[in-house]
Amino acid sequence: MSQIEKNPLAFFHEEPISDRDYTMAEAVAEAKRCLNCRVPQCRNSCPIENEIPQFIHELAQGNFGAAAEYIYHRSDFPALCGRICPRETQCEGACVLGKKGKHIEIGKLERFVADLVLDNHILDDVPSKKCNGTVAIVGSGPAGMAAAQDLARMDYDVTIFESSTQPGGTLTYGIPTFRLHKEYVLREVERMEQLGVTIRYETKVGRDISLDKLAEDFDAVFIAVGTMEGWKLGVENDHLSGVIDAAQFLYQVEQVQLGEEQLSRLPVKPGDTVLVVGAGNVAIDAARTALRLKAKVKIVYRRGEKNMKCLPSEYMEAKEEGIQFQFYSAPRAVVGTDHVEGLRIEKQKILDDGTMVPTGEFEIVPADKIIAAIGNRPEMDIIQAFGAEATEDGYIESRNIPYGMTSRRGIFAAGDVVHKPKTVVLAMREGKRTAAGIDEYIRAKHMMEEVNKG
Ligand code: SF4
């Protein structure tokens, strides 16, 4: 019996944490398989060049503290990255043992060590002395949280302004709970608060407080908002009732789980036929969530199976759960008068040189709801409120010196709102780099103030 059949609401918060994979002995045994390669392909394929062989080597010797120090050296959230990083296209995909048989389970080992640290309060930080200056961070997603931690460790007084009721940004509202239990996110937030970081919830910058006010009150401001506005399908009738944005849908589902929204108000109802347009991880997440709401779900994609942007494992899991796929089908129009009745698609074919061409053959795929999952972008009203230079699509432009500063002095930006939606680990890396840029800027600013005083 599948997990969904056992518990259709398996994505709700009450579900106990169930992804603790290893006992201590099993973790050590797995770590002992590692060859501790001299040129470690696993590390070379990690976007933050995590010291993977080193932490695994320490773990194999039973040196848990040393393993933890290696893991936390470059990553603030190994308990999260060990669960949601696209490992099969990164470290695990590159592990030499994978070519001969079975790669090292790097993600499982990473989260084993991180869970050990968090469960037992190993490596607990001392609270920030808050003596080096003040920083406002707009948004508590992975970029904002990573920067907040680093800045607090550098003894800055950090305040995060979060528009929602919960912290975590995309970690909380974008990744369904069946993939990442929110308890793991809250543990990271707790760790950040222990460092002395303050979070002001339900405070939207641009609505409840202006960016100018933050710039006046703080030494530096870091814009780390996500990209919550989905691209429209861009076909006839895409405004019809029943066309849903994937990111908004996932956000609303999380609100239901938090008790802030009623289940009956979700746009997907039991028995609905739902088409999801797109083939990235958000499309798969939206499809699997709709399935858990007891809808019949099909993913429609204009290209083929091998062109899908989602992880192969996500695709396999979605198929196993019962989601159907229709490839080589480009959306041409939403069918219906007041409400969605279907999606008109045009079949595509691939030429020998790999070019995709329309066939002129059309079909109407019946649907009660259509979820658009073809990408996200920043909310334009927020970007306009910030007043920093941005691209036509709304992505804020930033510079390298000091790292992350926008066209407005003292206002920094990074993460999805600059680099387009990427992975959590990249958002974290950019948050850390921007924290270093902010530190450089505030030190220079204070030095100039001293010079001018004298
Ligand atoms: Fe160990 Fe595989 Fe990395 Fe080599 S590539 S160090 S075997 S995890």
Residues whose N, C-alpha, C, O or C-beta is under 5 A from the ligand:
A	BS01	SF4	C34 L35 N36 C37 P40 Q41 C42 P53 A94 C95 V96 L97 I104
